[in-house]
């Protein structure tokens, strides 16, 4: 499998969203009659359920308490970063304003300085309680090294979901400098569902699922503000990563009868990208830049990745995406822009209707073709004028 790239070395051909297309079905369905709900299993309770299969990324320019409540009210889930400004500062809005106003040449150094302030455990509990007091499902995120400490605090405060997230997640992490997270033990001892990420491969996804998480995040470096692929050279395009991890999910289910959803994380800024991710096998998607454009987002039209403020090797940058509409518009419309970044839910239901899929499980069986010209064919005028599918 693969192609020769030189003497004695082969490389696999992989695909991203711009290189494939979905084939219309022989039967079509009214978009208002398709079912896009997704669920997350809980050990001793009924599964958590959401009306829409879209999560907001745990990034400081995207999710704060206010945004998490608004997202929950609209049927989705927003994840709060427990290692961001919301838990390092009692008045995060002042810090966010400094990030927003910073000069381009100064932003990386400023972010590194801001994120050197220690996380305050009492603020973890306070933010979780604020989300719960707003009537929302509380989901929070931490890196593996702090998961045991922060997980206990968040769970005690009433969190509903805990996400363990790193650039690359594996079960077998080797380090003599610090103690590695025992993933199986952590998932077993947490009373709330644990989502683990990120990964891109079949074998490692199987190993992670065997540790008992409720779901797995898929994607290394595809985010709009992430530069990991350039800095580290790591990553697998999201179509191939999603298909491979979906195959692992299906194999694990066949072996154990336990279904572990996969969530494609990053690289989707348009409705078409979300549709393709779900059709490739994702049970839900996690989106950052599209939500950074919401008026409710704390970044006020700016977006930066979780790895951006790394003390020695930042792997992200602050980007300006602009505040283009309300969160409700981005999810449900009406769309006031022509680039596909608003009414994401409408895009999903309409696409499902056109391929003849009544449920997400059926959508995952959609015929897919390799189509590198799908975004440019017949779109010369849009490209020249930078509108619609030619917008940059």
C-alpha positions, -999 to 999 in steps of 0.1 A, spaced: 0 0 0 14 34 -9 37 49 -35 74 50 -38 89 84 -27 125 73 -32 147 42 -29 133 17 -4 107 41 10 70 42 4 44 67 15 6 64 17 -16 87 -3 -40 105 20 -68 130 15 -82 162 30 -116 178 27 -108 197 -5 -99 165 -24 -131 146 -20 -168 150 -27 -200 133 -17 -222 116 -43 -259 124 -44 -281 94 -36 -308 75 -56 -334 86 -30 -337 121 -14 -352 130 19 -368 162 33 -340 178 53 -364 186 81 -370 149 86 -334 137 91 -321 128 126 -287 143 135 -287 137 173 -256 121 188 -250 105 222 -223 100 248 -225 70 270 -224 72 308 -215 44 331 -243 46 357 -269 69 339 -287 74 307 -265 87 278 -260 124 274 -277 135 242 -274 165 219 -296 178 191 -267 187 169 -234 168 163 -212 199 167 -189 208 195 -171 241 201 -133 238 206 -117 243 240 -99 275 229 -98 308 247 -109 329 217 -140 306 213 -154 294 246 -160 311 279 -189 306 304 -213 328 284 -205 310 251 -209 275 267 -243 284 280 -254 298 246 -241 267 228 -260 244 252 -292 264 247 -289 258 209 -285 220 213 -247 217 210 -217 214 234 -189 238 241 -157 227 259 -140 251 283 -102 251 284 -91 246 320 -56 258 313 -66 290 296 -73 326 308 -106 316 323 -89 296 350 -57 317 353 -73 351 359 -103 362 380 -110 389 354 -103 372 321 -119 398 299 -91 423 307 -65 397 296 -85 389 264 -86 426 255 -48 427 257 -45 397 233 -70 413 209 -53 447 209 -17 434 207 5 442 177 12 413 153 49 414 160 43 412 198 15 386 200 35 354 204 56 368 233 25 383 249 7 350 248 37 332 263 37 357 292 0 356 298 -1 318 300 27 316 325 3 327 352 -6 295 372 -40 279 370 -61 286 401 -80 255 413 -108 276 428 -114 292 394 -118 257 378 -147 250 403 -161 285 399 -163 283 360 -179 249 361 -205 260 386 -212 292 365 -219 270 334 -241 247 355 -260 276 370 -267 288 335 -285 255 329 -259 241 305 -240 208 302 -205 215 315 -176 201 295 -140 210 303 -106 202 289 -71 195 303 -37 182 291 -29 146 303 -3 159 329 -29 178 348 -59 155 341 -60 137 375 -58 170 395 -82 190 374 -105 161 367 -112 157 404 -119 194 409 -141 197 379 -161 165 387 -167 177 423 -179 210 410 -205 193 388 -189 189 354 -207 165 330 -178 157 306 -140 158 309 -118 160 279 -81 149 280 -65 166 251 -30 168 237 -13 174 204 -8 136 200 -25 111 224 -12 76 230 -17 50 257 20 43 260 37 76 268 73 73 279 88 99 302 114 99 330 108 136 337 72 134 349 46 107 356 25 97 327 -13 96 329 -26 60 334 -54 64 309 -73 32 317 -72 39 354 -83 75 349 -113 66 327 -123 39 352 -121 62 383 -138 92 368 -176 91 374 -183 113 343 -176 105 306 -140 111 295 -132 121 259 -96 115 248 -76 130 220 -60 136 197 -52 108 174 -52 100 136 -44 63 134 -62 29 134 -40 10 158 -36 38 184 -74 45 183 -80 9 191 -56 10 221 -72 42 234 -107 27 231 -96 -3 251 -89 21 280 -126 30 283 -131 65 271 -166 77 261 -153 91 228 -121 98 209 -110 131 192 -95 128 157 -70 153 142 -34 165 145 -27 200 134 -55 209 110 -69 238 130 -70 273 114 -48 288 141 -26 258 146 9 256 131 19 222 144 21 207 109 46 234 99 66 235 132 67 197 138 59 182 104 32 161 120 -3 153 108 -26 133 86 -53 150 64 -86 149 81 -105 127 56 -80 99 58 -76 103 96 -114 102 101 -119 71 79 -90 52 97 -103 60 131 -139 52 121 -126 18 110 -111 13 144 -143 23 161 -163 -2 140 -137 -30 147 -138 -23 184 -176 -23 184 -177 -57 166 -153 -71 192 -168 -57 224 -203 -44 215 -193 -11 230 -198 19 206 -172 46 211 -180 77 190 -152 95 172 -152 133 169 -133 149 140 -115 179 155 -103 208 134 -99 218 98 -136 225 92 -145 261 86 -174 256 61 -206 236 61 -193 213 33 -163 203 55 -186 193 84 -207 173 60 -177 155 46 -163 147 81 -196 131 91 -199 112 59 -164 99 63 -174 83 96 -174 109 124 -202 108 149 -197 145 157 -173 173 148 -154 198 169 -150 233 154 -130 263 164 -126 291 138 -162 290 126 -174 297 162 -146 323 168 -167 344 143 -197 345 166 -206 377 184 -208 357 216 -172 344 213 -148 360 238 -120 365 212 -141 393 195 -132 380 160 -97 367 169 -87 331 173 -56 314 186 -48 277 193 -42 260 226 -6 253 218 1 289 208 14 300 242 39 271 247 68 285 266 95 273 242 79 260 210 46 278 202 26 259 176 0 283 167 -7 319 159 -34 345 165 -56 350 134 -83 375 127 -115 358 115 -139 386 121 -172 386 140 -196 379 112 -228 369 130 -245 355 160 -239 319 173 -275 311 162 -267 323 127 -236 302 124 -254 271 135 -289 276 120 -289 307 98 -302 327 82 -268 330 64 -257 365 56 -224 355 41 -218 335 9 -189 313 19 -206 285 37 -195 295 72 -230 301 85 -260 277 90 -237 247 95 -267 226 107 -287 235 77 -258 224 55 -257 190 73 -294 183 71 -296 194 35 -266 173 25 -281 143 43 -314 148 25 -296 149 -9 -277 117 -3 -307 99 11 -295 95 47 -321 96 74 -296 92 103 -259 99 109 -253 62 108 -267 61 72 -248 93 63 -216 74 72 -223 50 43 -224 78 17 -205 72 -15 -173 93 -16 -152 102 -47 -118 117 -51 -124 151 -66 -95 176 -64 -113 200 -87 -146 200 -68 -141 235 -54 -127 251 -86 -147 235 -114 -167 263 -131 -159 287 -103 -135 310 -121 -155 342 -116 -159 334 -78 -122 329 -75 -112 360 -94 -137 381 -74 -129 364 -40 -166 356 -33 -185 325 -25 -163 294 -30 -135 317 -42 -133 336 -9 -100 334 9 
